[in-house]
Amino acid sequence: MDTISMVGSSALSPPESFLPSLEKNGLKEASGKPSVAVIGSGDFSRCLTLRLLRCGFRVAVGSRRPNRVAPLFPHVVDVTNQEEAAVYVCGNSVEARQQVAELARRLHFVPVDMGTLSSAREIENMPLHLFSPWRGPVLATVSLSILFFIYSFVRDIVHPYVRSQQSNFYKIPVEIVNKTLPVVAITLLALVYLAGLLAAGHQLYYRTKYRRFPHWLEDWLQCRKQFGLLSFFFAGVHVLYSLCLPLRRSERYLVLNTAFQQVRADVESSWNEEEVWRVEMYLSFGIMSLGLLSLLALTSIPSVNSALNWREFSFIQSTLGYIALLIATFHALLFGWRRAFQPESYRFYLPPSFVVALVLPVTVIVGKAVLLLPCVGRRLRRIRRGSEDGCRRRRDDPRGSAAAAHVSPERVTIM
C-alpha cells in the first residue's frame, strides 16, 4: 500500500515513537518528531490526521489512491480550539495500550482503557447505540401514557356509553389526550425526586454513604435528567392542547347550547365567584409550574450546566425542582376542587384522573418534608459528610467494615 507522508507545523521536544520504527517501510523519522501511521483516507482518517499534525506528530497515511487524496491532507494546520473527547482503547498488550493512551493524551483526548481485544466488538457497536440512556425513561413514559389513556378512555368514553348510550368518542383525539398529558407529566416529575428520596432512605437505614445502592436504584438515579426532560415535553404539549380546546367545533356548540339554555331559563347572569377564583388560581399555578420546568430543562443543557457551580446547579435542580412539583400539585388540586368528594365523579368506582395523578407527587412531597425535619436532616447531613456511627453491616458479609473501603466515596448526589 502506498503512503502519503506529511509533517505538522509544531515540534515536540522529546523524540518519541508510539509505533515500531517506520524505517522498515521506507520512512525515516524526522528529528524530534514522533511518527504515527494512519491506515485509510476517509473522514475519520482526515480528522485524526489533522489532530496529529496540529500536535506536532509526523503522520504517514496509507491509501490505495495517494495521488487523489493527497490534496485532502494539508501539511500545516493552525487550529486553536481543541475539544476533549473520550477514546476507547483495547488490546492484549498492556504496553501497547499504555502507548496508545499516552498518544491520546497528547492529542487532548481522554483515554478509556477497555481491557483486552475482546472488547473491540463492544467499542465498534458504541456509535450504533440509539439513545441508550433514554431507553428506560422512554419505555416508562410510553407505559404510563398508555395506562392513563386507557384509564381516561374507560371513565369518560365507555362509562357514558354503557350507562346512557351517550357517544363521546369525538373526545378521543383532543380531550382524552389532553387529560393524559398532564397526568404523565406530573408523574414523571415526581419520579425524578422519588429516586433521591429512596437513596436518602437507603443511606439513613444503613447509616453510611459508602454502601452501594441497588443496581435498579443506581440506574434510576442516572436517568433523572431524562425523566425531567420528558416531563417538560409532556407539560409543554399539554399547554398547546389546552390552548386549542376553545377552537374545537364541539366546544362552540356547547357554548351556544349553554347560552340558549340560560336564555330559556331567564337567567341574566351566571357569574360564580368561587369558580372564577378557582380557575384564575388554577391557570396561575400552571403557568408558574411550566416556567420552573423550563428553567430546569434549560440548566440541563451541557453548555449552561458548565457555566454554573455545584451550589447554583443544586439549588436550581433540587430546591426549585421541588417547588415546581409542589406548584404542579396545587395546580392539579385546583383543577379537581370538590369533584374528588362527589360520588358521581367515581365512574365504574374509579376515581378521577387527577386523584390518581396526585398520589405519587403527594408521596414525594411528604417524604421530602420528613427529610427536612431537624432530627432527620441533621443525621442525613452527618452521613453525607462521611460519618459512619453505628453503620449497619450485612450479617453474611465476613469483611465487616472493610467492605466499604472498596467502594468509591464519590456517589450519585441525592437531589
N, C-alpha and C positions, 0 to 999 in steps of 0.2 A: 504494500500500500504506500503510495506516495505521501509526502509530508509537506506541510507549509510551516516554515519556521519564522517566528517574529519575536521582537524584543520590546518590553514595556519601556515607559518613559522614566521611571524611577528605579533606583537600585537599592537592594538590601545589603547591609554591611557584612554580615557573616555569610560566607559561601556555604550553602547547604543544599543538598539534593534530597527530594522526597521520593524519588524513583530510582531504580537501578541506573547505572551510567548509560547515557544515550549514545556514547561513542560507538557502542556495538552496532547501532543502527545508522551510523554515518553522521551523527550530530554531536558536536562538541559544545560543552557548556561555556557560555560567556563568563568571563571572570567576575566573581562576586554575585552572580545571578543564579538562583536555583532554577532547575529545569523541570517542567511538567508536561506530560504528553496527554492530549485530549483526543480521543478517538471519536470521529464523526464531525460533521459540519452543519448540523441542524440548528434550530433556535436555541436549544439548551446548550449546545456546544459554544455557540457565539456568546451567549450571556456569561458562561463560565470563563471563556477566554478573555472577555473584557474585564471581568473581575480579577483574573490573574495578572493581566497586563498592568492594570492600574495599581496593583500591589507590588509590582516590580519583578515578577517572575518571567522567565524565558519559557515560551509556550511553543510546543510542536503539535500542530493539528493534523490528524490523519484524515484523508478524504480520497474518494475514488476519482473525483474530478477537481484536482487542485487549481488548475488554471481558471475554472469557472467560479469557484467560491473564494478565491484569494481576495477580490475586492471587498468582500463582506467582512473582512477581519482587519480593522485599522491597526497600524503599528503604534500610534501614540494616542492615548486616551486621557482626557482631562475631565474627571468627574469628581465632584466634591461631596455629594450626598451619598452615603453608604448605609444602607439599611441592614439590620441584623435579622437573620432567619436561621431556622434550625436545619442542620444537615445530619441525616441519619447514616451511621457508619456500621458496617458489619463485615466480618471476615474471620477466618480460622486462625489467623496470625495476630497475636496481641500486639507485636511490634509494628505490623503494618497498620493496624487500627490506630495506634498512637501517632504514627507519622501522618496519616490522613487527618486525624483530629487536629494535629498541630497546623497542618496546611489550612484546614477550615478556619481555625482561629486567626491565621494570618490574613485570610480573606474576609475577616469580620463576620464570620458565621458562628453559630453556636453548635458545636458538635454534640451529637447524642449517640452514645455507644449502644448499639442494639444487640451486641453479642456475636455469636457465630454466624457463618454464612447461611445457615438455615433460616435466618430472619429476613433474607433477601426478598422472599415472596411477600411477606408482610409489608416491607418497605415499598415494594413496587405497587402494591394494592392501595397504598395510602392516598394517592391522587384520585383513585376511583371511588373512595368513600363518599356517600351522598348524605350530608347533614348528619353525621354520626352523633354529635351531642344533642341534636334535636329529635332523634328518633323516639326516645321515651316520652318527652313532653308532648310531641305531636300525637303520638298514639293515645296518651291520656286525654288530650284535648278532644280528639275525634270521638273517643268513647264517651266522654262527658256530654259532648254535643248531641250524639245520637240518643243517649239516655234521656236527657232533658227535653229533646224534641219529641220523643215518643211520649214522655210524661205529659207535656202540654197538649199533644195531639189527643190523647185519651181524655183529658179533662175538658178541653174546650171544643173538641170536634165530635168525638164519639159519644160523650155523655149527652149533649143536647139532641143528637140524632136518635139515640136509643130512648130517651125519656119522652121527647115531644115531636119526633120526626122533623126537627129543625136542621136545615142544611147550612152549616157554617164552613164548608170546605173551601170557600173563597178566601178564608183567613190563613190558609197554609202558607202561601208564598211570602207574605209580609208579616202578618201579626204573630203567627206562631214562631216564625224565625226570630222576630224581634223579642219575643219572650224568652227564647232560648239563649240569645247572645249575652244579655246581662247576667244571667244565672251562671253561665260558663265563665264569664269574665271575673266575677267576684269570687267564684270557687278557685280559679287559678291563682288569683292574687292571695287568697288565704293559704293555698298550698305553698306559696313562696315562703311564708313566715312560719307555717306549721313545722317545716323541716328544722328550722332554727330552734323552735321550742322543744322538739323531740331531742335534738342534740344537747340542749341545755339540761333537759331532764336526765339524759344519759350521763352527763358529767356530774350532776348532783347525786345521782344514785351511786355511782362508783367513786365519787369524791376525788376525782382526778381528771385532768385534761389530756393525759398521756395514753389513755386506753383507747384503742381503735374503735371507731364507730362500726356498726354492722355495714356490710357492703351495700345493702339497699339504701341505707341512710346516707352513706358517702356519695352514692350516685345521685340521690335526691338533692343533696346539698350542692353538688356541682351543676345541677340543672335548674337552679333557681332563676338564673338570668333568662333562660328560655321560657320558663313559666311566666315570668313577669312581662316579657315582650309579647307573648301570646295573649295575656290578659289585656294589655294595652291595645292590641289589634282588635280583639273582640269588643272592647269598650268603644273604640272609635267607630267600628261598623255599626254598633248599636245606636250611636248618636246619629249616624247617617240614616238608618232605617227610621228612627223616631222623627227626624225632620221630614221624611217623606210620608208619614202617616196621614197628615191632613190633605195630601194631594190625591189620595185614592178616591175613586168614584163612589165606593161603598160608604166612605166617611161622609161625603157630601150628601148622599141620600139620607143617612142617619141624622145629619144636622137639619135637613129640610123636614123630615118626619117629626123631629122633636119640636121644631118651631111651629109646625102645623098643629100638633097636639096641645101646645101651650096656648095657641090662639083659640082653639076649640074649648079649652078649659077656662078661658077668660082670665089668664094669669098675666099680669102686667110685668112682673119681674121675678126671675128665678134665681136671683143672687143668693149664694150660700157663702157666708163669711168663713165658715170653717173649711169648706172645700177650697176656697180661694187661697187661704193661708197655707193649707196643706200642699197644694200644687206649686205655689211660689217657693216654699222651702224645699220641696222635692226637687225642683229644677235647679235651685241654687246649690244644693249639696251635690247633685250630679255633675254640674259644671266644675265645682271645686275638686271633686274626686278625679275627673278626667284631666284637669290641669296638673295635679300632683303626679298622676300616672305618666303624663307627658314628660315631666321633669325626671322621673325615674328612668324612663326609656332613653331620654337624651343623655343622661350620665352613664348609661351602659355602653355608649359608643366609645371605642378604644381611644380615639383622639381626645375626647372630652374627659374620659376617665383618667388618662395620663396627666392631665392638667390639674388634677385635684390631689391633695394629700390624703392620707388614710383617714384622718379625722373628718375632713369635709365629705369624703365619699361615704363613710359610715353614717354620718348624720343624714345625708340625703336618702341613702338606700334603706337605712334601718328606721330612724326616727320619722322621717317624712313618709316612709312606706307604711308604717303602722297608722299614721294619721290618715293617709289615703284610704286604708282599709276601714278605719273607723268611720270616716265620712261616707264611704260607699255603703256601709252597713246602715247608717242613718238614712241614706237615700232609699234603700230598699224598704226600711221600716215605714217611711213616709208614703211610699207607694202603696204598701198594703194597708196601713192605718188600721181601721177596725175590722177589715174583712177576715182577719185571722180568727176572730171570735164569732163570726156569723156562721150558723150551721149550713146555709145554702152554698157557702164557699167550698165545702168539702164534698166534691163530686166523686162518686164511687168511693167514698170515705178517704179520698186522697186530699191532703192539704194543698193550698195554693202554691204555685211555683216559688213565690218569694219567701214562703216559710221554709221550704226545702233549701233554698239558696242561702238562708241566714244561719243554718246550723253550723257549718264549718267556720265562717267568719266570727260568729259569736264565741265559738270554742277557742279560736286563736286569740281573740281579744281578752277573754277571761284568763287564758293561760299566760298571756303577757302581763296582765295585771297581777297575777300571782308572783311572777318573777320580779316584779317591781316592789314587792313587799320588802321592807328593810331586812327582816330576818333571812329571807331567801336571797335577796340581792347581794347582801354582804358575803354570804357563803359562796355564791357563784363567782363573785369577783375574786375572792381568795383562791378559788380553784383555778380560774383562768390566769392568775399570776404565778401559778406553779405550786401552790400548796397541795400537799397530799396527806393531810392529817386524817387518820382513820380510813385510809384508802381501802376499798373492798377488793379482795382478791378472789379469783376463782378457786374453788376447792380442789379442782383437778389440775391446777397449774403448779407443778413442783418447783418452778423457778422463783415463785414468790415475787418479791419486789423487783427482781431482775427482769421481769417480763416487760416492764415499761421502759427499760433502758434501751431496747431495740426499736422503739417507736419514736419517730421524729416529733419533736415538740411543736413543729410548725403545722398546726392543724387548720382545718377549714374554719374560718371565722364565723361565729354564730351571730346572726343578724336578727 
